[in-house]
Amino acid sequence: MRSILYIIAVILIIGWAIGTFAYAAGSLIHVLLVIAVIAFILGLLRKDAPTV
């Protein structure tokens, strides 16, 4: 149970830091979000591809 609370605390701190810097660098956050979505989709496509 302690590790779950630790993980939640770390996620909240990271979210707070991103929120703080997002006001100053909003376009950078959007670019990183788009890159992350593209990487996620490519990862799904490559995982489903049959191996020869």
HTML snippet that shows the backbone in 3Dmol.js (N, CA, C, O; Angstrom):
<script src="https://3Dmol.org/build/3Dmol-min.js"></script>
<div id="view" style="width:600px;height:400px;position:relative"></div>
<script>
const pdb = `
ATOM      1  N   MET A   1       0.826  -1.204   0.000  1.00  0.00           N
ATOM      2  CA  MET A   1       0.000   0.000   0.000  1.00  0.00           C
ATOM      3  C   MET A   1       0.858   1.251   0.000  1.00  0.00           C
ATOM      4  O   MET A   1       0.479   2.270  -0.577  1.00  0.00           O
ATOM      5  N   ARG A   2       2.015   1.177   0.646  1.00  0.00           N
ATOM      6  CA  ARG A   2       2.897   2.347   0.676  1.00  0.00           C
ATOM      7  C   ARG A   2       3.413   2.695  -0.702  1.00  0.00           C
ATOM      8  O   ARG A   2       3.514   3.870  -1.055  1.00  0.00           O
ATOM      9  N   SER A   3       3.743   1.674  -1.487  1.00  0.00           N
ATOM     10  CA  SER A   3       4.294   1.956  -2.817  1.00  0.00           C
ATOM     11  C   SER A   3       3.244   2.604  -3.717  1.00  0.00           C
ATOM     12  O   SER A   3       3.580   3.446  -4.550  1.00  0.00           O
ATOM     13  N   ILE A   4       1.983   2.222  -3.559  1.00  0.00           N
ATOM     14  CA  ILE A   4       0.926   2.829  -4.366  1.00  0.00           C
ATOM     15  C   ILE A   4       0.796   4.307  -4.016  1.00  0.00           C
ATOM     16  O   ILE A   4       0.672   5.149  -4.906  1.00  0.00           O
ATOM     17  N   LEU A   5       0.824   4.624  -2.728  1.00  0.00           N
ATOM     18  CA  LEU A   5       0.742   6.023  -2.313  1.00  0.00           C
ATOM     19  C   LEU A   5       1.955   6.813  -2.804  1.00  0.00           C
ATOM     20  O   LEU A   5       1.831   7.975  -3.189  1.00  0.00           O
ATOM     21  N   TYR A   6       3.129   6.176  -2.787  1.00  0.00           N
ATOM     22  CA  TYR A   6       4.337   6.830  -3.275  1.00  0.00           C
ATOM     23  C   TYR A   6       4.216   7.132  -4.768  1.00  0.00           C
ATOM     24  O   TYR A   6       4.580   8.218  -5.220  1.00  0.00           O
ATOM     25  N   ILE A   7       3.703   6.165  -5.528  1.00  0.00           N
ATOM     26  CA  ILE A   7       3.537   6.365  -6.969  1.00  0.00           C
ATOM     27  C   ILE A   7       2.534   7.482  -7.237  1.00  0.00           C
ATOM     28  O   ILE A   7       2.763   8.320  -8.110  1.00  0.00           O
ATOM     29  N   ILE A   8       1.428   7.506  -6.498  1.00  0.00           N
ATOM     30  CA  ILE A   8       0.432   8.563  -6.678  1.00  0.00           C
ATOM     31  C   ILE A   8       1.035   9.922  -6.351  1.00  0.00           C
ATOM     32  O   ILE A   8       0.783  10.896  -7.060  1.00  0.00           O
ATOM     33  N   ALA A   9       1.832   9.999  -5.282  1.00  0.00           N
ATOM     34  CA  ALA A   9       2.460  11.266  -4.906  1.00  0.00           C
ATOM     35  C   ALA A   9       3.416  11.738  -5.996  1.00  0.00           C
ATOM     36  O   ALA A   9       3.444  12.925  -6.323  1.00  0.00           O
ATOM     37  N   VAL A  10       4.194  10.829  -6.557  1.00  0.00           N
ATOM     38  CA  VAL A  10       5.141  11.201  -7.614  1.00  0.00           C
ATOM     39  C   VAL A  10       4.387  11.688  -8.848  1.00  0.00           C
ATOM     40  O   VAL A  10       4.785  12.675  -9.467  1.00  0.00           O
ATOM     41  N   ILE A  11       3.300  11.003  -9.209  1.00  0.00           N
ATOM     42  CA  ILE A  11       2.511  11.419 -10.369  1.00  0.00           C
ATOM     43  C   ILE A  11       1.921  12.806 -10.140  1.00  0.00           C
ATOM     44  O   ILE A  11       1.924  13.632 -11.053  1.00  0.00           O
ATOM     45  N   LEU A  12       1.415  13.075  -8.938  1.00  0.00           N
ATOM     46  CA  LEU A  12       0.847  14.387  -8.648  1.00  0.00           C
ATOM     47  C   LEU A  12       1.906  15.483  -8.694  1.00  0.00           C
ATOM     48  O   LEU A  12       1.639  16.581  -9.182  1.00  0.00           O
ATOM     49  N   ILE A  13       3.099  15.197  -8.191  1.00  0.00           N
ATOM     50  CA  ILE A  13       4.180  16.196  -8.224  1.00  0.00           C
ATOM     51  C   ILE A  13       4.597  16.472  -9.660  1.00  0.00           C
ATOM     52  O   ILE A  13       4.813  17.623 -10.039  1.00  0.00           O
ATOM     53  N   ILE A  14       4.709  15.419 -10.457  1.00  0.00           N
ATOM     54  CA  ILE A  14       5.069  15.612 -11.863  1.00  0.00           C
ATOM     55  C   ILE A  14       3.980  16.399 -12.585  1.00  0.00           C
ATOM     56  O   ILE A  14       4.283  17.289 -13.380  1.00  0.00           O
ATOM     57  N   GLY A  15       2.721  16.079 -12.315  1.00  0.00           N
ATOM     58  CA  GLY A  15       1.618  16.821 -12.918  1.00  0.00           C
ATOM     59  C   GLY A  15       1.627  18.285 -12.514  1.00  0.00           C
ATOM     60  O   GLY A  15       1.361  19.165 -13.333  1.00  0.00           O
ATOM     61  N   TRP A  16       1.934  18.542 -11.248  1.00  0.00           N
ATOM     62  CA  TRP A  16       2.021  19.929 -10.786  1.00  0.00           C
ATOM     63  C   TRP A  16       3.146  20.671 -11.503  1.00  0.00           C
ATOM     64  O   TRP A  16       2.972  21.816 -11.919  1.00  0.00           O
ATOM     65  N   ALA A  17       4.303  20.014 -11.646  1.00  0.00           N
ATOM     66  CA  ALA A  17       5.435  20.645 -12.322  1.00  0.00           C
ATOM     67  C   ALA A  17       5.103  20.919 -13.787  1.00  0.00           C
ATOM     68  O   ALA A  17       5.428  21.984 -14.311  1.00  0.00           O
ATOM     69  N   ILE A  18       4.464  19.967 -14.437  1.00  0.00           N
ATOM     70  CA  ILE A  18       4.078  20.173 -15.833  1.00  0.00           C
ATOM     71  C   ILE A  18       3.075  21.312 -15.943  1.00  0.00           C
ATOM     72  O   ILE A  18       3.168  22.143 -16.847  1.00  0.00           O
ATOM     73  N   GLY A  19       2.119  21.350 -15.028  1.00  0.00           N
ATOM     74  CA  GLY A  19       1.135  22.422 -15.039  1.00  0.00           C
ATOM     75  C   GLY A  19       1.755  23.784 -14.816  1.00  0.00           C
ATOM     76  O   GLY A  19       1.316  24.773 -15.403  1.00  0.00           O
ATOM     77  N   THR A  20       2.784  23.843 -13.964  1.00  0.00           N
ATOM     78  CA  THR A  20       3.463  25.105 -13.696  1.00  0.00           C
ATOM     79  C   THR A  20       4.192  25.599 -14.933  1.00  0.00           C
ATOM     80  O   THR A  20       4.121  26.780 -15.274  1.00  0.00           O
ATOM     81  N   PHE A  21       4.893  24.697 -15.603  1.00  0.00           N
ATOM     82  CA  PHE A  21       5.671  25.102 -16.770  1.00  0.00           C
ATOM     83  C   PHE A  21       4.821  25.201 -18.025  1.00  0.00           C
ATOM     84  O   PHE A  21       5.225  25.846 -18.992  1.00  0.00           O
ATOM     85  N   ALA A  22       3.635  24.565 -18.028  1.00  0.00           N
ATOM     86  CA  ALA A  22       2.781  24.590 -19.216  1.00  0.00           C
ATOM     87  C   ALA A  22       2.277  26.002 -19.495  1.00  0.00           C
ATOM     88  O   ALA A  22       2.043  26.368 -20.647  1.00  0.00           O
ATOM     89  N   TYR A  23       2.111  26.787 -18.444  1.00  0.00           N
ATOM     90  CA  TYR A  23       1.634  28.154 -18.650  1.00  0.00           C
ATOM     91  C   TYR A  23       2.674  28.962 -19.418  1.00  0.00           C
ATOM     92  O   TYR A  23       2.327  29.798 -20.251  1.00  0.00           O
ATOM     93  N   ALA A  24       3.954  28.709 -19.135  1.00  0.00           N
ATOM     94  CA  ALA A  24       5.025  29.449 -19.792  1.00  0.00           C
ATOM     95  C   ALA A  24       5.370  28.849 -21.158  1.00  0.00           C
ATOM     96  O   ALA A  24       5.739  29.576 -22.080  1.00  0.00           O
ATOM     97  N   ALA A  25       5.251  27.537 -21.286  1.00  0.00           N
ATOM     98  CA  ALA A  25       5.653  26.869 -22.527  1.00  0.00           C
ATOM     99  C   ALA A  25       4.535  25.966 -23.016  1.00  0.00           C
ATOM    100  O   ALA A  25       4.720  24.756 -23.143  1.00  0.00           O
ATOM    101  N   GLY A  26       3.380  26.548 -23.291  1.00  0.00           N
ATOM    102  CA  GLY A  26       2.211  25.769 -23.683  1.00  0.00           C
ATOM    103  C   GLY A  26       2.391  25.016 -24.979  1.00  0.00           C
ATOM    104  O   GLY A  26       1.949  23.873 -25.094  1.00  0.00           O
ATOM    105  N   SER A  27       3.034  25.636 -25.963  1.00  0.00           N
ATOM    106  CA  SER A  27       3.193  24.965 -27.251  1.00  0.00           C
ATOM    107  C   SER A  27       4.134  23.769 -27.142  1.00  0.00           C
ATOM    108  O   SER A  27       3.949  22.777 -27.846  1.00  0.00           O
ATOM    109  N   LEU A  28       5.135  23.847 -26.275  1.00  0.00           N
ATOM    110  CA  LEU A  28       6.059  22.726 -26.098  1.00  0.00           C
ATOM    111  C   LEU A  28       5.327  21.517 -25.531  1.00  0.00           C
ATOM    112  O   LEU A  28       5.578  20.389 -25.955  1.00  0.00           O
ATOM    113  N   ILE A  29       4.433  21.735 -24.587  1.00  0.00           N
ATOM    114  CA  ILE A  29       3.672  20.640 -24.000  1.00  0.00           C
ATOM    115  C   ILE A  29       2.801  19.974 -25.061  1.00  0.00           C
ATOM    116  O   ILE A  29       2.686  18.748 -25.089  1.00  0.00           O
ATOM    117  N   HIS A  30       2.187  20.771 -25.931  1.00  0.00           N
ATOM    118  CA  HIS A  30       1.355  20.191 -26.975  1.00  0.00           C
ATOM    119  C   HIS A  30       2.182  19.383 -27.966  1.00  0.00           C
ATOM    120  O   HIS A  30       1.741  18.326 -28.419  1.00  0.00           O
ATOM    121  N   VAL A  31       3.361  19.859 -28.305  1.00  0.00           N
ATOM    122  CA  VAL A  31       4.240  19.128 -29.220  1.00  0.00           C
ATOM    123  C   VAL A  31       4.649  17.796 -28.598  1.00  0.00           C
ATOM    124  O   VAL A  31       4.633  16.767 -29.273  1.00  0.00           O
ATOM    125  N   LEU A  32       5.016  17.807 -27.314  1.00  0.00           N
ATOM    126  CA  LEU A  32       5.407  16.570 -26.638  1.00  0.00           C
ATOM    127  C   LEU A  32       4.231  15.606 -26.542  1.00  0.00           C
ATOM    128  O   LEU A  32       4.418  14.394 -26.651  1.00  0.00           O
ATOM    129  N   LEU A  33       3.034  16.122 -26.341  1.00  0.00           N
ATOM    130  CA  LEU A  33       1.850  15.273 -26.275  1.00  0.00           C
ATOM    131  C   LEU A  33       1.586  14.609 -27.620  1.00  0.00           C
ATOM    132  O   LEU A  33       1.266  13.421 -27.669  1.00  0.00           O
ATOM    133  N   VAL A  34       1.713  15.348 -28.696  1.00  0.00           N
ATOM    134  CA  VAL A  34       1.515  14.774 -30.035  1.00  0.00           C
ATOM    135  C   VAL A  34       2.564  13.707 -30.316  1.00  0.00           C
ATOM    136  O   VAL A  34       2.238  12.653 -30.862  1.00  0.00           O
ATOM    137  N   ILE A  35       3.807  13.959 -29.955  1.00  0.00           N
ATOM    138  CA  ILE A  35       4.873  12.967 -30.153  1.00  0.00           C
ATOM    139  C   ILE A  35       4.589  11.711 -29.349  1.00  0.00           C
ATOM    140  O   ILE A  35       4.805  10.602 -29.837  1.00  0.00           O
ATOM    141  N   ALA A  36       4.109  11.871 -28.121  1.00  0.00           N
ATOM    142  CA  ALA A  36       3.796  10.719 -27.282  1.00  0.00           C
ATOM    143  C   ALA A  36       2.659   9.893 -27.876  1.00  0.00           C
ATOM    144  O   ALA A  36       2.717   8.663 -27.853  1.00  0.00           O
ATOM    145  N   VAL A  37       1.633  10.543 -28.405  1.00  0.00           N
ATOM    146  CA  VAL A  37       0.512   9.815 -29.014  1.00  0.00           C
ATOM    147  C   VAL A  37       0.988   9.066 -30.256  1.00  0.00           C
ATOM    148  O   VAL A  37       0.600   7.917 -30.467  1.00  0.00           O
ATOM    149  N   ILE A  38       1.817   9.695 -31.073  1.00  0.00           N
ATOM    150  CA  ILE A  38       2.344   9.033 -32.273  1.00  0.00           C
ATOM    151  C   ILE A  38       3.204   7.828 -31.887  1.00  0.00           C
ATOM    152  O   ILE A  38       3.107   6.770 -32.509  1.00  0.00           O
ATOM    153  N   ALA A  39       4.042   7.987 -30.865  1.00  0.00           N
ATOM    154  CA  ALA A  39       4.881   6.869 -30.420  1.00  0.00           C
ATOM    155  C   ALA A  39       4.026   5.725 -29.889  1.00  0.00           C
ATOM    156  O   ALA A  39       4.346   4.558 -30.115  1.00  0.00           O
ATOM    157  N   PHE A  40       2.940   6.046 -29.186  1.00  0.00           N
ATOM    158  CA  PHE A  40       2.043   5.015 -28.666  1.00  0.00           C
ATOM    159  C   PHE A  40       1.373   4.248 -29.805  1.00  0.00           C
ATOM    160  O   PHE A  40       1.291   3.021 -29.765  1.00  0.00           O
ATOM    161  N   ILE A  41       0.898   4.962 -30.812  1.00  0.00           N
ATOM    162  CA  ILE A  41       0.244   4.314 -31.950  1.00  0.00           C
ATOM    163  C   ILE A  41       1.234   3.452 -32.719  1.00  0.00           C
ATOM    164  O   ILE A  41       0.901   2.336 -33.118  1.00  0.00           O
ATOM    165  N   LEU A  42       2.443   3.952 -32.932  1.00  0.00           N
ATOM    166  CA  LEU A  42       3.450   3.147 -33.623  1.00  0.00           C
ATOM    167  C   LEU A  42       3.803   1.900 -32.822  1.00  0.00           C
ATOM    168  O   LEU A  42       4.016   0.832 -33.396  1.00  0.00           O
ATOM    169  N   GLY A  43       3.865   2.028 -31.512  1.00  0.00           N
ATOM    170  CA  GLY A  43       4.133   0.863 -30.664  1.00  0.00           C
ATOM    171  C   GLY A  43       3.039  -0.182 -30.784  1.00  0.00           C
ATOM    172  O   GLY A  43       3.328  -1.378 -30.827  1.00  0.00           O
ATOM    173  N   LEU A  44       1.787   0.251 -30.839  1.00  0.00           N
ATOM    174  CA  LEU A  44       0.675  -0.697 -31.011  1.00  0.00           C
ATOM    175  C   LEU A  44       0.742  -1.373 -32.373  1.00  0.00           C
ATOM    176  O   LEU A  44       0.521  -2.579 -32.482  1.00  0.00           O
ATOM    177  N   LEU A  45       1.045  -0.601 -33.407  1.00  0.00           N
ATOM    178  CA  LEU A  45       1.119  -1.171 -34.757  1.00  0.00           C
ATOM    179  C   LEU A  45       2.265  -2.173 -34.883  1.00  0.00           C
ATOM    180  O   LEU A  45       2.108  -3.213 -35.523  1.00  0.00           O
ATOM    181  N   ARG A  46       3.380  -1.879 -34.297  1.00  0.00           N
ATOM    182  CA  ARG A  46       4.535  -2.781 -34.390  1.00  0.00           C
ATOM    183  C   ARG A  46       4.327  -4.035 -33.556  1.00  0.00           C
ATOM    184  O   ARG A  46       4.825  -5.101 -33.918  1.00  0.00           O
ATOM    185  N   LYS A  47       3.598  -3.931 -32.441  1.00  0.00           N
ATOM    186  CA  LYS A  47       3.374  -5.102 -31.609  1.00  0.00           C
ATOM    187  C   LYS A  47       2.432  -6.089 -32.303  1.00  0.00           C
ATOM    188  O   LYS A  47       2.601  -7.303 -32.188  1.00  0.00           O
ATOM    189  N   ASP A  48       1.435  -5.558 -33.027  1.00  0.00           N
ATOM    190  CA  ASP A  48       0.452  -6.406 -33.686  1.00  0.00           C
ATOM    191  C   ASP A  48       0.963  -7.004 -34.996  1.00  0.00           C
ATOM    192  O   ASP A  48       0.347  -7.926 -35.531  1.00  0.00           O
ATOM    193  N   ALA A  49       2.074  -6.496 -35.517  1.00  0.00           N
ATOM    194  CA  ALA A  49       2.593  -6.997 -36.792  1.00  0.00           C
ATOM    195  C   ALA A  49       3.121  -8.419 -36.599  1.00  0.00           C
ATOM    196  O   ALA A  49       3.816  -8.695 -35.621  1.00  0.00           O
ATOM    197  N   PRO A  50       2.794  -9.321 -37.524  1.00  0.00           N
ATOM    198  CA  PRO A  50       3.277 -10.708 -37.398  1.00  0.00           C
ATOM    199  C   PRO A  50       4.776 -10.792 -37.647  1.00  0.00           C
ATOM    200  O   PRO A  50       5.330 -10.078 -38.483  1.00  0.00           O
ATOM    201  N   THR A  51       5.412 -11.676 -36.906  1.00  0.00           N
ATOM    202  CA  THR A  51       6.868 -11.866 -37.075  1.00  0.00           C
ATOM    203  C   THR A  51       7.110 -12.960 -38.095  1.00  0.00           C
ATOM    204  O   THR A  51       6.432 -13.987 -38.100  1.00  0.00           O
ATOM    205  N   VAL A  52       8.078 -12.727 -38.953  1.00  0.00           N
ATOM    206  CA  VAL A  52       8.371 -13.701 -40.011  1.00  0.00           C
ATOM    207  C   VAL A  52       9.617 -14.459 -39.668  1.00  0.00           C
ATOM    208  O   VAL A  52      10.039 -15.329 -40.430  1.00  0.00           O
TER     209      VAL A  52
END
`;
const viewer = $3Dmol.createViewer("view");
viewer.addModel(pdb, "pdb");
viewer.setStyle({}, {cartoon: {color: "spectrum"}});
viewer.zoomTo();
viewer.render();
</script>
